[in-house]
Amino acid sequence: MRPGMYPALTRRRAGGARLLGVGAYRPERVVTNDEICAAIDSSDAWIRQRSGIVSRRHANPDETVVSMAVAAGREALAAADVPADRVDAVVVASMSNLQQSPPIGPEIACRVGAGAAAAFDLGAACAGFCHALAVADALVCAGTARHVLVIGSERMTDIIDPADRSTAFLFGDGAGAVLVGPHSRPGIGPVVWGSDGSRSNLIAHPESWLSVREKPDFWPTMRMMGQEVFRWAIQEMTPVARSAVDEAGLTVADLAAFVPHQANLRIVDKLAAALDLPPAVRVARDVVSSGNTSAASVPLALHTMLQEDDPPRGHALLTGFGAGLSYSALVVELP
């Protein structure tokens, strides 16, 4: 290699990356099960039994995917005490942005004060936040970026049918964010991820937006085969989660917290049981009051946990899974 070639290689860092701050935004409007049941043939008792959900947040018209992401991102920056102009990249995970172009990452970066940062969207549905966190870790460790703002933001109420008995009660809106930055030692473990496209029909829009041209009164909404997804999540995510703990050089006894995608309380509890977590490991159950917020669910649940009077300290196992089917898991050191 000639002298002067590939100068970027000199920026590669020793050490690793870690979470520096966590932020969240929850819409103002709280929606109870009784309100959901007004549009579907169900009951509060049935919803609680099937999902564990008691309430969720629905965004008002002015609470957009972008505005919620901006609010969560700003809080994460404030928690980390890092100025926005020191952010080198913004990665936004979302499956509910309805505007095909432009991508929302650049606007969000601009509005949080990181207008010069590289910014892009990442689409991996409910696994999106864990995927984006793995990308941020790689960027920092490679020296490509020093600070990366990772955001999951969703208005799931825009893409579900409020009269669909299988999905209407499950989903909510909100945004969560973390700031990832350099550290003398790794604070984010290796990601274990993958996909199973042979089952992509389990969570999907049955028709594309092109159908709107032919059916003016039609709005394509997401459908889910709930029982199949439930079985798949328990069967497939348990070994993925265990592998993430192994890759981090830890055992489940070393964990302080388990923060899985908040799909359904039954899934959360069955995964925790399958992993044989010790009683001391805190398990996030934010789904009870937030519903399933897709790519926002893990950072929202993490934020809730860290706001407790006695927050967990040490390592947390994060897992995500959803449409695609995509999945990912990794261990992080809590800020």
C-alpha positions in Angstrom: 0.0 0.0 0.0 1.4 3.4 -1.0 1.9 6.0 1.8 -1.2 8.1 2.1 -3.6 5.4 0.8 -6.7 4.5 2.8 -6.3 7.3 5.4 -9.6 6.2 7.0 -8.0 3.1 8.3 -6.1 5.2 10.8 -9.4 6.1 12.4 -10.2 2.6 13.4 -10.5 2.4 17.2 -9.3 0.0 19.8 -11.9 -0.8 22.4 -15.6 -0.8 21.6 -18.9 1.0 21.8 -21.6 1.3 24.5 -25.0 2.9 25.2 -24.5 6.5 26.5 -28.1 7.6 26.9 -31.7 6.5 26.4 -34.7 8.5 25.5 -38.4 7.9 24.8 -41.6 9.6 23.6 -45.0 8.2 24.5 -48.2 9.8 22.9 -50.5 11.6 25.3 -53.6 9.6 24.5 -54.0 6.4 26.6 -56.4 3.9 25.1 -58.0 1.2 27.3 -59.1 -2.2 26.3 -62.7 -1.2 26.7 -62.2 1.5 24.0 -60.7 -1.0 21.7 -63.6 -3.4 22.2 -66.0 -0.8 20.9 -64.8 -1.7 17.4 -64.1 -5.5 17.8 -66.0 -8.5 19.2 -63.9 -8.9 22.4 -63.6 -7.9 26.0 -61.1 -6.5 28.5 -60.8 -9.9 30.1 -60.2 -11.7 26.8 -57.5 -9.1 25.7 -55.7 -9.4 29.1 -55.8 -13.2 28.9 -54.5 -13.4 25.4 -51.9 -10.6 25.5 -51.5 -9.2 29.0 -52.2 -5.7 27.6 -54.2 -3.4 29.7 -53.7 -0.1 27.7 -51.6 1.4 24.9 -50.9 4.8 23.5 -52.4 6.1 20.3 -50.8 9.1 18.6 -52.7 12.2 17.9 -52.6 13.7 14.4 -49.6 16.0 15.3 -47.7 13.1 16.9 -46.0 11.7 13.8 -43.4 9.1 13.3 -40.9 11.9 12.7 -41.9 14.2 15.6 -41.9 11.3 18.1 -38.5 10.1 16.9 -37.1 13.7 17.3 -38.4 13.9 20.9 -37.0 10.5 21.8 -33.7 11.3 20.1 -33.3 14.7 21.9 -33.9 13.0 25.3 -31.3 10.3 24.5 -28.8 13.1 23.7 -29.6 15.0 26.9 -29.3 11.8 29.0 -25.8 11.2 27.5 -24.9 14.9 27.8 -23.6 14.9 24.2 -24.3 17.8 21.9 -26.3 17.0 18.8 -23.6 18.4 16.5 -21.3 15.6 17.7 -23.6 12.9 16.2 -22.0 11.4 13.1 -24.9 9.1 12.1 -28.6 8.6 12.7 -30.2 5.3 12.1 -34.0 5.1 12.2 -35.9 1.8 12.5 -39.6 2.0 11.5 -42.2 0.0 9.6 -45.0 2.5 9.8 -43.8 5.5 7.9 -46.3 5.9 5.1 -44.3 8.2 2.9 -42.2 6.3 0.4 -39.8 9.2 -0.1 -37.9 10.9 1.2 -36.6 8.7 3.9 -37.2 10.1 7.4 -33.7 9.7 8.7 -32.3 13.0 7.3 -35.3 15.1 8.5 -35.0 13.5 12.0 -31.3 14.2 12.0 -31.8 17.8 11.1 -34.5 18.4 13.6 -32.5 16.9 16.5 -29.6 19.3 15.6 -27.4 16.7 13.8 -28.0 18.1 10.3 -24.6 17.1 9.0 -24.8 13.5 10.1 -25.2 10.6 7.8 -28.8 9.5 8.2 -30.8 6.6 6.9 -33.8 4.3 7.5 -33.7 0.7 8.4 -36.6 -1.7 7.7 -36.6 -4.8 9.8 -40.0 -4.4 11.4 -40.1 -5.4 15.1 -36.5 -6.5 14.9 -35.5 -3.1 13.6 -34.1 -1.5 16.7 -31.8 -4.4 17.6 -30.7 -4.5 13.9 -30.0 -0.8 14.0 -28.1 -1.1 17.3 -25.8 -3.7 15.8 -25.2 -1.4 12.8 -24.3 1.5 15.2 -22.0 -0.7 17.2 -20.2 -1.7 13.9 -19.9 1.9 12.8 -18.4 3.1 16.1 -16.0 0.1 16.4 -14.8 0.6 12.8 -14.1 4.2 13.4 -16.6 5.2 10.7 -18.6 7.2 13.3 -18.0 8.3 16.9 -21.5 8.9 18.0 -24.6 7.2 16.5 -28.2 8.0 17.4 -30.4 4.9 17.1 -34.1 5.5 17.0 -37.2 3.2 16.7 -40.4 5.1 16.0 -43.8 3.8 15.1 -47.4 4.8 14.4 -48.7 1.3 14.2 -52.3 2.6 14.4 -51.8 3.9 10.8 -51.2 0.4 9.4 -53.7 -1.8 11.3 -57.4 -2.2 10.9 -59.2 -1.0 14.1 -61.9 -3.5 13.4 -59.5 -6.5 13.0 -60.0 -8.7 16.1 -56.6 -10.3 15.7 -54.4 -7.1 15.6 -56.4 -4.1 16.8 -55.8 -4.7 20.5 -52.1 -5.5 20.2 -50.5 -2.4 18.7 -49.6 1.0 20.0 -47.6 4.1 19.0 -44.4 5.6 20.4 -40.6 6.1 19.9 -37.5 5.2 21.8 -33.8 6.1 21.2 -30.3 5.4 22.4 -27.0 7.2 21.8 -24.1 4.9 21.0 -20.6 6.1 21.5 -17.0 4.9 22.0 -15.7 3.3 25.1 -12.4 1.8 26.2 -13.9 -1.7 26.3 -16.9 -3.2 24.4 -20.2 -2.5 26.0 -22.3 -4.0 23.2 -21.9 -7.7 22.5 -21.9 -9.5 19.1 -25.3 -9.6 17.4 -26.9 -12.9 16.6 -29.4 -12.3 13.8 -31.0 -13.8 10.8 -34.3 -14.2 8.9 -36.7 -16.8 7.7 -38.3 -15.6 4.5 -40.2 -18.8 4.0 -42.6 -17.6 6.7 -42.9 -14.0 5.5 -46.6 -14.4 5.1 -47.1 -14.7 8.9 -47.0 -11.0 9.4 -47.7 -9.0 6.2 -49.8 -6.6 4.2 -51.8 -9.0 1.9 -51.9 -6.3 -0.8 -49.5 -3.5 -1.8 -50.3 0.2 -2.0 -50.8 -0.2 -5.7 -54.2 -1.7 -4.9 -55.4 1.7 -3.8 -55.3 2.8 -7.5 -57.8 0.1 -8.4 -59.9 0.3 -5.2 -60.3 3.9 -4.1 -62.0 2.9 -0.8 -59.3 0.3 0.0 -56.6 0.8 2.6 -54.1 -2.1 2.9 -53.6 -3.0 6.5 -51.2 -5.4 8.2 -52.4 -8.9 9.0 -50.9 -11.4 11.4 -51.3 -15.1 12.0 -51.0 -14.8 15.8 -50.8 -18.5 16.8 -48.2 -19.3 14.3 -46.1 -16.3 15.2 -46.5 -17.2 18.9 -45.1 -20.7 18.3 -42.3 -19.5 16.0 -41.2 -16.9 18.5 -40.9 -19.3 21.4 -39.2 -22.0 19.4 -36.8 -19.9 17.4 -36.0 -16.9 19.7 -34.9 -19.0 22.7 -31.8 -20.4 21.0 -31.1 -17.0 19.4 -31.2 -15.3 22.8 -29.0 -18.0 24.4 -26.4 -17.6 21.6 -26.3 -13.8 22.1 -25.5 -14.4 25.8 -22.8 -17.0 24.8 -21.3 -14.6 22.2 -21.0 -11.9 24.9 -19.0 -14.3 27.0 -21.6 -14.4 29.7 -24.2 -16.7 31.2 -27.8 -15.9 32.0 -26.8 -15.6 35.7 -24.6 -12.6 34.7 -27.5 -10.7 33.3 -29.2 -7.8 35.2 -32.1 -7.5 32.8 -34.0 -9.1 29.9 -35.6 -6.7 27.4 -37.3 -8.6 24.6 -39.5 -7.2 21.9 -42.8 -6.4 23.6 -45.0 -8.4 21.3 -47.2 -10.0 23.9 -46.9 -10.6 27.6 -47.3 -14.4 27.1 -44.4 -14.4 24.7 -42.3 -12.3 27.1 -43.0 -14.6 30.0 -42.5 -17.9 28.1 -39.2 -16.7 26.7 -38.0 -15.7 30.2 -39.0 -19.1 31.5 -37.4 -20.9 28.5 -34.1 -19.1 29.2 -34.3 -20.2 32.9 -33.5 -16.7 34.0 -32.6 -16.3 37.7 -35.1 -14.4 39.9 -32.7 -11.5 40.1 -32.9 -10.8 36.4 -35.4 -8.0 35.7 -37.8 -8.8 32.9 -39.3 -5.9 30.9 -43.0 -6.0 30.7 -43.7 -2.6 29.2 -46.2 -4.2 26.8 -48.8 -4.2 29.6 -49.2 -0.4 29.3 -47.7 0.3 25.9 -48.9 -2.5 23.7 -46.7 -3.7 20.8 -44.9 -0.7 19.4 -42.8 -2.7 16.9 -39.3 -1.2 16.4 -39.9 1.2 19.3 -40.8 -1.5 21.8 -37.3 -2.4 23.0 -36.0 1.1 23.6 -39.3 2.1 25.2 -39.2 -0.9 27.5 -35.5 -0.2 28.3 -36.3 3.5 29.1 -39.1 2.4 31.4 -36.8 0.1 33.3 -34.1 2.7 33.7 -36.6 5.2 35.0 -37.5 3.0 38.0 -36.4 4.0 41.5 -33.9 1.1 41.6 -32.9 0.6 37.9 -30.9 -2.5 37.0 -27.1 -2.2 36.6 -24.9 -4.3 34.5 -25.8 -6.3 31.4 -29.1 -6.6 29.6 -30.1 -9.0 26.9 -32.1 -7.4 24.1 -34.1 -9.4 21.5 -36.2 -8.4 18.5 -38.3 -10.4 16.1 -41.1 -9.7 13.6 -42.2 -9.4 10.0 -39.9 -10.8 7.5 -39.5 -13.0 9.5 -36.4 -11.1 10.9 -34.8 -11.6 14.3 -31.8 -10.4 16.3 -30.4 -10.5 19.8 -27.5 -8.9 21.6 -26.2 -8.1 25.1 -25.5 -4.5 26.1 -24.0 -2.9 29.2 -26.6 -0.6 30.6 -25.8 3.2 30.8 
